Amino acid sequence: QKRLFDEVSNNIAFQNLKESRHSQKLSGALFRRYEEVFVLSSLTDFNKSFGYNSLNYGFEFQYNKVSSNANEGTPTRYADGGSEMNTLSAYTQYKHPFSKRSYLSAGARYSKALLSAKFNDTANYNLPFNSIHLNNDALTGSLGIFVGFDNGWEWSSFVSSGFRSPNVD
């Protein structure tokens, strides 16, 4: 085990929420919307030191399930047939110090997002489809340098790419 990592941590979390939104225009009908949101996530992080150099890597998983309904005549906030989203990621970051207060950092992350949403009532939003399926992925990276000076001043420069897949909203 010590060959692959010096430290490991795993965080598992879940949420099970019930939300409601009620709105009414003056002299209008009362709109009632209800959502149930279930989220399960896991993050496993590994750290390995090589002298003064360090390597951090890990894996992340998240599952979201959303159920949405409303009173008659009111469109739901989310897909009324239910929505599910999974995200999977693997990442790594390497830090190479070149003095006590300065280091070079390089990192990469692969992310994959899977989304499925079903619409039972397509008339309220005039949709030409009854489901949505997304399968997006990306490889992103970062490179940076940080320099700390004896007088307390700091200088840094970083460049990175990013990725954000649409979610259940």
N, CA and C of each residue as an Amber inpcrd file, in Angstrom:
protein
   507
   0.8110000  -1.1980000   0.0000000   0.0000000   0.0000000   0.0000000
   0.8510000   1.2560000   0.0000000   1.9290000   1.2770000   0.7430000
   2.7600000   2.4750000   0.8320000   3.3930000   2.8220000  -0.5090000
   3.4660000   1.8790000  -1.4320000   4.0410000   2.1720000  -2.7370000
   3.0840000   3.0170000  -3.5810000   1.7890000   2.8110000  -3.4120000
   0.8070000   3.5400000  -4.2130000   0.3500000   4.8420000  -3.5680000
   0.3290000   4.8930000  -2.2210000  -0.1270000   6.1020000  -1.5370000
   0.3700000   6.1000000  -0.1000000   0.5010000   7.3040000   0.4600000
   0.8460000   7.4730000   1.8680000  -0.4130000   7.6970000   2.7050000
  -1.3810000   8.3620000   2.1070000  -2.6500000   8.6540000   2.7870000
  -3.7940000   8.4170000   1.8180000  -4.9270000   8.0090000   2.3500000
  -6.1390000   7.8500000   1.5470000  -7.3230000   8.3270000   2.3830000
  -8.2650000   8.9690000   1.7270000  -9.5010000   9.3620000   2.4130000
 -10.6710000   9.0870000   1.4830000 -11.7990000   8.7510000   2.0700000
 -13.0110000   8.4980000   1.2970000 -14.1670000   9.1920000   1.9870000
 -14.8640000  10.0250000   1.2480000 -16.0470000  10.7130000   1.7710000
 -17.2610000  10.2370000   0.9990000 -18.2420000   9.7400000   1.7210000
 -19.5070000   9.3190000   1.1270000 -20.5870000  10.2090000   1.7210000
 -21.4370000  10.7390000   0.8520000 -22.4910000  11.6490000   1.3160000
 -23.7910000  11.3420000   0.5810000 -24.8980000  11.6550000   1.2190000
 -26.1880000  11.5510000   0.5360000 -27.1190000  12.6380000   1.0540000
 -28.0350000  13.0020000   0.1900000 -29.0910000  13.9550000   0.5310000
 -30.4020000  13.3830000   0.0310000 -31.4460000  13.5930000   0.7680000
 -32.7860000  13.2030000   0.3540000 -33.7010000  14.3730000   0.7090000
 -33.9880000  15.2150000  -0.2820000 -34.7090000  16.4630000  -0.0430000
 -36.0960000  16.4460000  -0.6570000 -36.9930000  17.1450000  -0.0110000
 -38.3130000  17.4220000  -0.5720000 -38.4680000  18.9300000  -0.5990000
 -38.7570000  19.4560000  -1.7890000 -38.9030000  20.8970000  -1.9640000
 -40.2900000  21.1880000  -2.5140000 -40.7800000  22.3780000  -2.2280000
 -42.0320000  22.8240000  -2.8440000 -41.9320000  24.3120000  -3.1430000
 -42.5760000  24.6960000  -4.2100000 -42.6270000  26.1080000  -4.6080000
 -44.0790000  26.4260000  -4.9370000 -44.5380000  27.5190000  -4.3800000
 -45.9090000  27.9490000  -4.6060000 -45.8720000  29.3960000  -5.0930000
 -46.6000000  29.6650000  -6.1580000 -46.6340000  31.0340000  -6.6880000
 -48.0380000  31.3460000  -7.1890000 -48.3650000  32.6330000  -7.1540000
 -49.6890000  33.0670000  -7.5840000 -49.6100000  34.5250000  -8.0090000
 -50.1020000  34.7850000  -9.2050000 -50.2040000  36.1730000  -9.6410000
 -51.4870000  36.7450000  -9.0700000 -51.5410000  38.0550000  -8.9390000
 -52.7150000  38.7140000  -8.3890000 -53.9660000  38.2760000  -9.1490000
 -54.9440000  37.7740000  -8.4570000 -56.2090000  37.2820000  -9.0180000
 -56.0060000  36.1010000  -9.9570000 -54.8810000  35.3920000  -9.8210000
 -54.6120000  34.2310000 -10.6720000 -54.6850000  32.9340000  -9.8900000
 -54.4700000  31.8440000 -10.6100000 -54.4870000  30.5210000  -9.9940000
 -53.2200000  30.2980000  -9.1720000 -53.3370000  29.4620000  -8.1590000
 -52.1960000  29.1060000  -7.3200000 -51.4560000  27.9410000  -7.9690000
 -50.1810000  28.1430000  -8.2600000 -49.3390000  27.0990000  -8.8410000
 -48.5620000  26.4250000  -7.7190000 -48.6690000  25.0950000  -7.6580000
 -47.9630000  24.3230000  -6.6390000 -47.0460000  23.3200000  -7.3450000
 -45.7680000  23.3980000  -7.0300000 -44.7800000  22.4870000  -7.6130000
 -44.0510000  21.7620000  -6.4820000 -43.8280000  20.4640000  -6.6950000
 -43.1710000  19.6360000  -5.6780000 -42.0340000  18.8460000  -6.3260000
 -40.8810000  18.8310000  -5.6580000 -39.7270000  18.0760000  -6.1340000
 -39.1790000  17.2030000  -5.0210000 -38.7360000  16.0210000  -5.4090000
 -37.9840000  15.1490000  -4.5140000 -36.6230000  14.9370000  -5.1580000
 -35.5650000  15.2080000  -4.3990000 -34.2030000  15.1330000  -4.9120000
 -33.4010000  14.1750000  -4.0360000 -32.7970000  13.1670000  -4.6760000
 -31.9270000  12.2370000  -3.9730000 -30.5410000  12.3320000  -4.6030000
 -29.5090000  12.5290000  -3.7650000 -28.1320000  12.6600000  -4.2420000
 -27.2520000  11.7170000  -3.4290000 -26.4150000  10.9490000  -4.1210000
 -25.4320000  10.0830000  -3.4850000 -24.0830000  10.3900000  -4.1240000
 -23.0540000  10.6030000  -3.3040000 -21.7350000  10.9140000  -3.8610000
 -20.6390000  10.2090000  -3.0740000 -19.5400000   9.9830000  -3.7720000
 -18.3670000   9.3820000  -3.1500000 -17.1250000  10.0230000  -3.7530000
 -16.1790000  10.3840000  -2.8960000 -14.9100000  10.9690000  -3.3160000
 -13.7940000  10.2200000  -2.5970000 -12.9020000   9.5960000  -3.3750000
 -11.7510000   8.8900000  -2.8210000 -10.4990000   9.6190000  -3.2720000
  -9.6760000  10.0290000  -2.3100000  -8.5050000  10.8480000  -2.5860000
  -7.2540000  10.1530000  -2.0340000  -6.2130000  10.0870000  -2.8570000
  -4.9470000   9.4720000  -2.4800000  -3.8430000  10.5160000  -2.5190000
  -2.8870000  10.4300000  -1.5840000  -1.7150000  11.3140000  -1.5540000
  -0.4650000  10.4590000  -1.4430000   0.5350000  10.8280000  -2.2460000
   1.8210000  10.1410000  -2.2210000   2.9260000  11.1760000  -2.3000000
   3.9280000  11.0590000  -1.4160000   5.0760000  11.9570000  -1.4280000
   6.2970000  11.2200000  -1.9580000   7.0850000  11.9460000  -2.7210000
   8.3590000  11.4560000  -3.2440000   9.4050000  12.4870000  -2.8410000
   9.9620000  12.3470000  -1.6660000  10.8430000  13.3950000  -1.1550000
  10.0250000  14.6450000  -0.9040000  10.3740000  15.7480000  -1.5730000
   9.6070000  16.9900000  -1.4320000   8.4870000  17.0990000  -2.4650000
   8.4600000  16.2210000  -3.4390000   7.4130000  16.2290000  -4.4680000
   6.1780000  15.5010000  -3.9450000   5.0150000  15.8790000  -4.4670000
   3.7930000  15.2070000  -4.0220000   2.8810000  14.9270000  -5.2070000
   2.1710000  13.8260000  -5.0950000   1.1950000  13.4090000  -6.0980000
  -0.1270000  13.1920000  -5.3850000  -1.1650000  13.8230000  -5.8980000
  -2.5170000  13.6890000  -5.3760000  -3.3670000  13.1570000  -6.5260000
  -4.1610000  12.1150000  -6.2890000  -5.0320000  11.5750000  -7.3340000
  -6.2600000  10.9650000  -6.6900000  -7.2920000  10.7790000  -7.4930000
  -8.4980000  10.2110000  -6.9230000  -9.6120000  10.0220000  -7.9200000
 -10.7620000   9.6290000  -7.3700000 -11.9470000   9.3050000  -8.1480000
 -13.1630000   9.9160000  -7.4660000 -14.1140000  10.3500000  -8.2820000
 -15.3350000  10.9420000  -7.7520000 -16.5330000  10.4060000  -8.5160000
 -17.6190000  10.1340000  -7.7980000 -18.8550000   9.6360000  -8.3900000
 -20.0180000  10.3890000  -7.7530000 -21.0090000  10.7390000  -8.5660000
 -22.2160000  11.3590000  -8.0270000 -23.4360000  10.8740000  -8.8090000
 -24.5020000  10.5430000  -8.0690000 -25.7720000  10.0940000  -8.6520000
 -26.8610000  11.0380000  -8.1540000 -27.6720000  11.5570000  -9.0830000
 -28.7970000  12.4320000  -8.7520000 -30.0780000  11.8570000  -9.3450000
 -31.1340000  11.8400000  -8.5570000 -32.4500000  11.4320000  -9.0580000
 -33.4530000  12.5030000  -8.6370000 -34.2200000  13.0220000  -9.6050000
 -35.1690000  14.0900000  -9.3370000 -36.5510000  13.6740000  -9.8200000
 -37.5370000  13.7850000  -8.9400000 -38.9460000  13.5770000  -9.2880000
 -39.6560000  14.9160000  -9.1410000 -40.4800000  15.2610000 -10.1150000
 -41.1270000  16.5680000 -10.1050000 -42.5990000  16.4110000 -10.4770000
 -43.4800000  17.0430000  -9.7010000 -44.8990000  17.0530000 -10.0530000
 -45.5170000  18.3870000  -9.6360000 -46.7310000  18.6190000 -10.1190000
 -47.4120000  19.8950000  -9.8580000 -48.9160000  19.6740000  -9.8670000
 -49.6470000  20.6810000  -9.3390000 -51.0930000  20.5680000  -9.3870000
 -51.5810000  20.7150000 -10.8310000 -52.8050000  20.2930000 -11.0950000
 -53.3450000  20.2670000 -12.4620000 -53.2920000  21.6550000 -13.1110000
 -52.8200000  21.6740000 -14.3400000 -52.7200000  22.9350000 -15.0730000
 -51.4210000  23.6910000 -14.8380000 -50.5740000  23.1740000 -13.9780000
 -49.3010000  23.8230000 -13.6670000 -48.1660000  22.9860000 -14.2540000
 -47.2830000  23.6030000 -15.0270000 -46.1380000  22.8400000 -15.5340000
 -45.1550000  22.5290000 -14.4070000 -44.5360000  21.3670000 -14.4720000
 -43.5460000  21.0040000 -13.4640000 -42.2620000  21.7990000 -13.6880000
 -41.4790000  21.8920000 -12.6520000 -40.2140000  22.6230000 -12.7500000
 -39.1650000  21.7960000 -13.4850000 -39.1610000  20.4820000 -13.2570000
 -38.2380000  19.5610000 -13.9060000 -39.0530000  18.5620000 -14.7210000
 -38.3630000  17.6710000 -15.4140000 -39.0490000  16.6710000 -16.2380000
 -40.0270000  15.8680000 -15.3810000 -41.3100000  15.8390000 -15.7820000
 -42.3430000  15.2030000 -14.9680000 -42.2820000  13.6780000 -14.9950000
 -41.5160000  13.0830000 -15.8940000 -41.3290000  11.6360000 -15.9240000
 -40.1110000  11.1740000 -15.1390000 -39.4100000  12.1250000 -14.5270000
 -38.2390000  11.8110000 -13.7170000 -36.9360000  12.0990000 -14.4430000
 -35.9070000  12.3660000 -13.6820000 -34.5750000  12.6610000 -14.2220000
 -33.5280000  11.9380000 -13.3950000 -32.4830000  11.4980000 -14.0730000
 -31.3360000  10.9010000 -13.4000000 -30.0700000  11.4350000 -14.0380000
 -29.0540000  11.6550000 -13.1980000 -27.7640000  12.1200000 -13.7020000
 -26.6560000  11.4420000 -12.9210000 -25.6580000  10.9520000 -13.6510000
 -24.4650000  10.3540000 -13.0620000 -23.2550000  11.1270000 -13.5430000
 -22.3280000  11.4070000 -12.6460000 -21.0560000  12.0020000 -13.0360000
 -19.9360000  11.1460000 -12.4630000 -18.9240000  10.9190000 -13.2800000
 -17.7580000  10.1340000 -12.8960000 -16.5220000  10.9460000 -13.2430000
 -15.5400000  10.9600000 -12.3590000 -14.3150000  11.7210000 -12.6060000
 -13.1190000  10.9810000 -12.0370000 -11.9800000  11.1800000 -12.7140000
 -10.6880000  10.7290000 -12.2080000  -9.7350000  11.9100000 -12.3850000
  -8.8900000  12.1550000 -11.3910000  -8.0380000  13.3380000 -11.4460000
  -6.6660000  13.0380000 -10.8530000  -5.7080000  13.8970000 -11.1980000
  -4.3750000  13.8100000 -10.6380000  -3.7500000  15.2010000 -10.6040000
  -2.9000000  15.4420000  -9.6100000  -2.1700000  16.6970000  -9.5060000
  -0.7750000  16.3970000  -8.9610000   0.2220000  16.9770000  -9.5980000
   1.6120000  16.7850000  -9.2020000   2.1810000  18.1430000  -8.8050000
   2.8540000  18.1940000  -7.6460000   3.5060000  19.4290000  -7.1870000
   5.0010000  19.1830000  -7.0340000   5.7620000  20.0810000  -7.6430000
   7.2160000  19.9950000  -7.5790000   7.7580000  21.2990000  -6.9980000
   8.2120000  21.2660000  -5.7370000   8.7610000  22.4960000  -5.1540000
  10.1780000  22.7420000  -5.6830000  10.4960000  24.0190000  -5.8830000
  11.8610000  24.3540000  -6.2550000  12.5040000  25.2940000  -5.2400000
  11.7900000  25.5580000  -4.1370000  12.3470000  26.2230000  -2.9540000
  11.3380000  26.0160000  -1.8230000  11.6320000  26.5850000  -0.6390000
  10.7160000  26.3950000   0.4910000   9.3500000  27.0290000   0.2460000
   9.2870000  28.1090000  -0.5220000   8.0390000  28.8540000  -0.7160000
   7.5460000  28.8410000  -2.1600000   8.1300000  28.0400000  -3.0040000
   7.7750000  28.0930000  -4.4230000   7.6080000  26.6870000  -4.9890000
   6.6510000  26.5440000  -5.9090000   6.4340000  25.2310000  -6.5100000
   5.8110000  25.3550000  -7.8950000   5.9270000  24.2800000  -8.6380000
   5.2890000  24.1080000  -9.9310000   4.1910000  23.0730000  -9.7410000
   3.0300000  23.3070000 -10.3260000   1.8950000  22.4090000 -10.1770000
   1.3320000  22.0540000 -11.5520000   1.0140000  20.7680000 -11.7550000
   0.4000000  20.3120000 -13.0000000  -0.6990000  19.3160000 -12.6460000
  -1.8390000  19.4150000 -13.3250000  -2.9390000  18.5210000 -13.0200000
  -3.7690000  18.1950000 -14.2400000  -4.5270000  17.1170000 -14.1290000
  -5.4410000  16.6970000 -15.1980000  -6.6640000  16.0520000 -14.5640000
  -7.7990000  16.1560000 -15.2630000  -9.0510000  15.5720000 -14.7830000
  -9.8490000  15.0770000 -15.9800000 -10.3380000  13.8440000 -15.8810000
 -11.2560000  13.3070000 -16.8790000 -12.6290000  13.2430000 -16.2270000
 -13.6300000  13.8090000 -16.8960000 -14.9960000  13.8370000 -16.3650000
 -15.9660000  13.2740000 -17.3880000 -16.9560000  12.5460000 -16.9110000
 -18.0170000  11.9970000 -17.7600000 -19.3490000  12.2740000 -17.0680000
 -20.3140000  12.7640000 -17.8360000 -21.6450000  13.0620000 -17.2950000
 -22.6960000  12.3810000 -18.1520000 -23.6100000  11.6600000 -17.4990000
 -24.7080000  10.9670000 -18.1690000 -26.0140000  11.5020000 -17.6030000
 -26.9050000  11.9460000 -18.4680000 -28.1780000  12.5320000 -18.0480000
 -29.3090000  11.8870000 -18.8180000 -30.3900000  11.5810000 -18.1190000
 -31.5900000  11.0380000 -18.7350000 -32.8030000  11.7090000 -18.0940000
 -33.6790000  12.2720000 -18.9120000 -34.8900000  12.9350000 -18.4080000
 -36.0670000  12.5400000 -19.2900000 -37.2200000  12.2660000 -18.6530000
 -38.4230000  11.8600000 -19.3870000 -39.5380000  12.8740000 -19.1420000
 -40.2520000  13.2170000 -20.2250000 -41.3520000  14.1770000 -20.1520000
 -42.6470000  13.4730000 -20.5050000 -43.5650000  13.3510000 -19.5440000
 -44.8790000  12.7530000 -19.8160000 -45.7880000  13.7580000 -20.5020000
 -45.7530000  15.0130000 -20.0540000 -46.5810000  16.0790000 -20.6160000
 -45.6780000  17.0200000 -21.4060000 -45.7090000  16.9270000 -22.7170000
 -44.8650000  17.7810000 -23.5620000 -45.6010000  19.0350000 -24.0250000
 -46.9130000  19.1200000 -23.7760000 -47.7160000  20.2480000 -24.2690000
 -47.4210000  21.5510000 -23.5330000 -47.2010000  21.4940000 -22.2060000
 -46.9820000  22.7260000 -21.4380000 -45.8010000  23.5360000 -21.9440000
 -44.7340000  22.8680000 -22.3400000 -43.5450000  23.5630000 -22.8380000
 -43.4000000  23.4520000 -24.3560000 -44.4040000  22.8730000 -25.0250000
 -44.4070000  22.7160000 -26.4800000 -43.1310000  22.0040000 -26.9550000
 -42.8340000  20.8650000 -26.3210000 -41.6200000  20.1220000 -26.6520000
 -41.8630000  19.1620000 -27.8190000 -40.9390000  19.0980000 -28.7720000
 -41.0800000  18.1520000 -29.8920000 -40.4810000  16.7740000 -29.5710000
 -40.1900000  16.5000000 -28.3080000 -39.5960000  15.2310000 -27.8890000
 -40.1540000  14.8690000 -26.5170000 -39.9850000  13.6120000 -26.1060000
 -40.4800000  13.2120000 -24.7870000 -39.3730000  12.7140000 -23.8550000
 -38.1120000  12.8200000 -24.3080000 -36.9970000  12.4740000 -23.4270000
 -35.7180000  13.1660000 -23.8970000 -34.7920000  13.2870000 -22.9780000
 -33.4720000  13.8530000 -23.2590000 -32.4340000  12.8790000 -22.7090000
 -31.4150000  12.6230000 -23.5100000 -30.3010000  11.7860000 -23.0710000
 -29.0090000  12.4770000 -23.4670000 -28.1540000  12.7250000 -22.4930000
 -26.8490000  13.3460000 -22.7420000 -25.7470000  12.4120000 -22.2630000
 -24.6490000  12.4100000 -23.0060000 -23.4750000  11.6370000 -22.6470000
 -22.2760000  12.5010000 -23.0200000 -21.7780000  13.2950000 -22.0630000
 -20.6940000  14.2430000 -22.3080000 -19.4590000  13.8540000 -21.5090000
 -18.2930000  14.0930000 -22.0910000 -17.0640000  13.8720000 -21.3520000
 -15.9950000  14.8540000 -21.8210000 -14.9670000  15.0180000 -20.9940000
 -13.8830000  15.9480000 -21.3350000 -12.6560000  15.6280000 -20.4960000
 -11.5160000  15.9350000 -21.0820000 -10.2530000  15.8920000 -20.3730000
  -9.7890000  17.3330000 -20.2040000  -9.5760000  17.7540000 -18.9620000
  -9.1430000  19.1220000 -18.6880000  -7.7970000  19.0770000 -17.9690000
  -7.1090000  20.2100000 -17.9650000  -5.8040000  20.2440000 -17.3310000
  -5.4770000  21.6020000 -16.7680000  -4.4110000  21.6450000 -15.9780000
  -3.9400000  22.9010000 -15.3980000  -2.4240000  22.8430000 -15.2380000
  -1.8240000  24.0120000 -15.2960000  -0.3890000  24.1550000 -15.1110000
  -0.1610000  25.4920000 -14.4280000   0.6400000  25.5010000 -13.3800000
   0.8450000  26.7510000 -12.6610000   2.1610000  26.8100000 -11.9360000
   2.5020000  28.0240000 -11.5760000   3.7160000  28.2720000 -10.8090000
   3.3640000  29.2600000  -9.6990000   3.9040000  29.0070000  -8.5090000
   3.6760000  29.8550000  -7.3450000   5.0350000  30.1890000  -6.7460000
   5.2690000  31.4760000  -6.4940000   6.5420000  31.9250000  -5.9180000
   6.2450000  32.7960000  -4.7060000   6.7870000  32.4350000  -3.5660000
   6.6720000  33.2280000  -2.3480000   8.0100000  33.8940000  -2.0460000
   7.9690000  35.1760000  -1.7030000   9.1910000  35.9300000  -1.4280000
   9.3900000  36.1140000   0.0750000  10.6080000  36.3960000   0.4880000
  10.9360000  36.5490000   1.9140000  10.1770000  37.6960000   2.5670000
   9.8370000  38.7420000   1.8170000   9.1590000  39.9070000   2.4030000
   7.6420000  39.7220000   2.5200000   7.1350000  38.5210000   2.2290000
   5.7040000  38.2540000   2.3650000   4.9220000  38.3850000   1.0720000
   5.5490000  38.9280000   0.0380000   4.8680000  39.0360000  -1.2510000
   4.8100000  37.6650000  -1.9150000   3.7950000  37.5040000  -2.7890000
   3.6260000  36.2540000  -3.5360000   3.3560000  36.5820000  -4.9930000
   3.7730000  35.6890000  -5.8690000   3.5020000  35.8210000  -7.2960000
   3.0700000  34.4460000  -7.8030000   2.0290000  34.4200000  -8.6160000
   1.5940000  33.1470000  -9.1840000   1.0280000  33.3660000 -10.5750000
   1.1000000  32.3250000 -11.3540000   0.5400000  32.3240000 -12.7010000
   0.0190000  30.9220000 -12.9880000  -1.2330000  30.8320000 -13.3880000
  -1.8490000  29.5400000 -13.6490000  -2.6290000  29.6080000 -14.9540000
  -2.6590000  28.5060000 -15.6690000  -3.4870000  28.3680000 -16.8620000
  -4.2230000  27.0330000 -16.7390000  -5.4880000  27.0440000 -17.1250000
  -6.2650000  25.8020000 -16.9970000  -7.4020000  25.8060000 -18.0140000
  -7.9190000  24.6180000 -18.2630000  -9.1060000  24.4730000 -19.0990000
 -10.2400000  23.9870000 -18.1980000 -11.4680000  24.1060000 -18.6580000
 -12.6020000  23.7250000 -17.8420000 -13.6690000  23.0050000 -18.6290000
 -14.5830000  22.3650000 -17.9060000 -15.6860000  21.6020000 -18.5090000
 -16.8600000  21.6380000 -17.5550000 -18.0260000  21.9120000 -18.1050000
 -19.2480000  21.8460000 -17.3180000 -20.3410000  21.2990000 -18.2060000
 -20.8810000  20.1790000 -17.8300000 -21.9670000  19.5550000 -18.5660000
 -23.2950000  20.0710000 -18.0160000 -24.3270000  20.2040000 -18.8660000
 -25.6450000  20.5980000 -18.3330000 -26.0970000  19.5980000 -17.2520000
 -26.8570000  20.0900000 -16.2830000 -27.3630000  19.1910000 -15.2510000
 -28.8780000  19.0320000 -15.3780000 -29.5110000  18.5260000 -14.3570000
 -30.9530000  18.2400000 -14.3980000 -31.7750000  19.5060000 -14.6360000
 -31.2680000  20.6730000 -14.2030000 -31.9880000  21.9290000 -14.4420000
 -32.0980000  22.2030000 -15.9240000
